[in-house]
Amino acid sequence: MRKQNPEESLQTFLNELLVLSKGCNFQDVTAEVYRNELVRDAFINGLKSHEIRQRLLENNELTLYQAFDIANSIDMALEHSAAYFS
C-alpha cells in the first residue's frame, strides 16, 4: 500500500505501484487480472486528489488503465484550468 506523494506525477505513482506489486504472491491462472485489480485499487486509494478519486469511484467497472486514463485526463484538465486563473 502506498500513497501518491505531493509532487509525484500520476505516471510515476502508477509505475511505483506496479514495481511494488511484483513482490506480491498472486495465484497462477488469473495472477495478472488480480495484480491489475490490486494495483488499480491501490492507485485510486493512494491518489492525492480527492476530486479525481471521487470521479473514478463513480464507475462500477473500471480497469487499471481506464482508471489511469481518466485520472490523467482530469489531472491535465485541472492543470489547464488553473493556468487560466494565474
C-alpha positions, 0 to 999 in steps of 0.5 A: 500500500502506498500513497501518491506523494505531493509532487509525484506525477500520476505516471510515476505513482502508477509505475511505483505501484506496479514495481511494488506489486511484483513482490506480491504472491498472486495465484497462477491462472488469473495472477495478472487480472488480480495484480491489475485489480490490486494495483488499480485499487491501490492507485485510486486509494493512494491518489492525492486528489480527492476530486479525481478519486471521487470521479473514478469511484463513480464507475462500477467497472473500471480497469487499471488503465481506464482508471489511469486514463481518466485520472490523467485526463482530469489531472491535465484538465485541472492543470489547464484550468488553473493556468487560466486563473494565474 
